[in-house]
């Protein structure tokens, strides 16, 4: 603990930049997590409501419903597809593909570049400060050796361990950032799969709506096997 205290107090000009990098990186990660949460929508809950809204109020009502949602799939993807619904399924797919490429994907990657940059810079900055501190330490040891001051040499040797705290603090910042960056990339990959699935479902719903709005009625849950057994078979003779 004394060594850590000495690093932050005696070598504050090395510790301060690394602490600032750690705080900035933590803020970026928290910001990205909040953006991910606001970008997500529980499609299992949303699609039945959307389906009935499209059935009763048409495309305009469905667009109004999607505008009330904060998730990227309803608020960006579905609106882009619905606005091109009059031009056919192919136009809907093109509109949603353009929206995904130009709007949704860039939003999903927002802050990932700074997070990865800080992860790489923090390690190099910590190593750079360690090298500078080691140069100063060995220079001080050399001066004390010339003067024959054995106690001064021993005191300078203690500074070597203190200098390594800069590298340790850089790694302390970089390792969680690299791990977080990998998790964010995996989340984006899964989200893109949800986008493709939602796009296909939207095209199917709109196509069925144009054929016959009654096709969008929510289907009743299938009967249990026991219920089917209790019902008489069709065409059975009546006693």
N, C-alpha and C positions, 0 to 999 in steps of 0.2 A: 504493500500500500504506500509506503514511503517513496518507492521509486515512481509509482504512478503520480503521486502528488508532486514530486519533484519535476516530472516531465511537464505537467500542466502549469506549474508555477514558474519554474526556472526556464523552461524551454517553451514558454507560451507562444512565441512567434512561430514555432513549428506546429504547436498543437492547435492554435486558433484556426488556420485554414482548413485543417482536417476535420475539426468539429463543425465548421460551417458546411463543408461538403456533406457530412453525415446528416445534418439537419435538413439541408436542401433535398437530399435524396429521400429522406423519410417523408417529407412533404409531397414530393412527386409521386411516390408509391401510394400514399393515402389518397391523393387526388385521383390517380388512375383507378384505384379500387372503387371510389365513389362514382366515377364515370361509368365503370363497368356495370355497377348495380343499376344506375339510372338508364343504361342502354338496354337492359334485359327486360323481357316481358314473358310472363307465363302464358305461352301460346295455348296450352291445354285449357286454360280458363278463358282466354280471349277469343279463340276461334268459334266456340258455340255462340257467344254473344254477337260476334261479327257476322256469323252466318244468318242469324235471325234478323239482325238489322238490315242486312242486304236483302233478305227475303221480304221484309215489310216496307222498308223505306227506299230501296233501290241503291244505286251507286252513290248518289249524293249523300244519302244518310250514312252509308258505310264510310265515305270520306270524312264526314263530320265526326263519326265515332273514332276513326284513326287519328284525327287531329287532337283529340282529347288525351290520347295515350302518349307517354313520354319515351317509350321504348323505340329503338331505331327501326325494328321490323314493322310495327304498325305505322309509326309516324313518318317514316321515310320510304320504306320499301313498298308497303301496301298503297300508300297514296300515289306513288309514282306509277304503280300498276293500274290502279283504278282510273287515274286520269287518262290513260291510254286504252281503256276498256272498249270504247266505241270503235276503235280501229282494229280490233281483233286480238286473238291470243298471241300472235307473233309480235305485234306491237307492244303488248304488255310485257312480254319477256325481254324485248330490247330495252324498254324503258326501265325495267327493274335492274337489268344488267348494268346499264349506264349509271343508275343511281347507286348501285352497290360499289362500282369501281371508282366513281368520282366523289361520292359523299360518305358512304357508310364505312368503307375500308379505311380511308384516311382518318376518320374519327376514331376508329378502333386502334389505330397505331399512334394516336396522339400521345406524346410524352414518353413513348418507348425509346426513341433515339436519345433524349437527354438522360434517361435512366441508365442506358447502356454506356453512354459516354462518361458519366460520373463513375460508373463501376470500373471502367478502364483507367480513368484519370486518377482516381483515388489511390490505386495501387502504385502508380508511377510517381505521384506526388509524395506519398509516404516513403518510397524508396529514395527519391531525390533528397528529401529532408534528412533521411538517415545518412546518406553519403556525405552531405554537407556537414552534419554533426560529427561524423567519424573523422572527416578531414580536420575539423577544428580540434577534436579530441587528440588525434595523433600528433598534430602540430604542438599542442600544449604538452603532451608527453615528451616530445623531442626537446622542447625548451627546458623542461624540468630535468631531463637526463643530462643535458649539457651543463646545467648548474649543479648536478650531483644531488639533487633534492629527491631522495627516495620516497618520502611521504607524498610529494607532489605527483610522482609517477603513479603511485597507487591510487591517488584520488582521480587522476585522469583515466585510469583503467575502469573505474566505476562508471565513468561517463559513456563508455562503449555500450553497456547494457541499456543505459538511458536513451541512447540514440536509436536503438532498435524499436522503441515504442512508436516512432513515427511510421515504420513499416507495419507494425501490428495494428495501429489505428487505421491505416489505409486498407488493410485486408479486412478489418472489422466492418468497414463501410462497403467494400466491394463485394464481398461474398454474399450478403443478403440481396444486394441489387441484382447480381447475376442470376441468383435463384428466382427472384421475383420476375425478372425479365423472361425467363424460360416459362414460368407459369402463365404470364400474360400472353405469350405467343401461343401457348396451348389453348388458352381460353379463346383467342381470336380464331384459331383453326376450328374449334367446335362451334363457334358462333357463325362462321361462314357456312358450315353444314346446315345449321338451323335456317339460314337465309335461303339456301337452295330448296330446302323442304317447304318452307313457308311460301316461296314463290310458286312452286308447283301446286300447292293447295289453293292459292289465290286464283290462279288461272282456271283450275277445275271448278271452283265455286262460281266464278263469274260466267264461265261457259255454261254451266248448268242453270244459272239464273236466267241467261238469255234464252235457253231452250224452254224452260218452264220453271217459274219461281217456286212452285210446289216441291221441286226436287231438293230444295234447301231446307225443307222441314226436318227437324231433328228426329232421327229414327228412334223408335222405342227400344228399350233394352231387350235383348233376346230372352225368351222364356227359359227357365231351368229345365233340365231333363226330367225331373220329377213331375213338374207341372204338365209337360207334354204327355207323360205316361197316364196322368189322371184324366186327360181329355180323351173322349172317344174318337177313334179314327174316322176320317171322312168316308162316307159311303157305307159305314157299318150298318148292319141290319138292326132295326128296332124291334124289340120283343113285343 
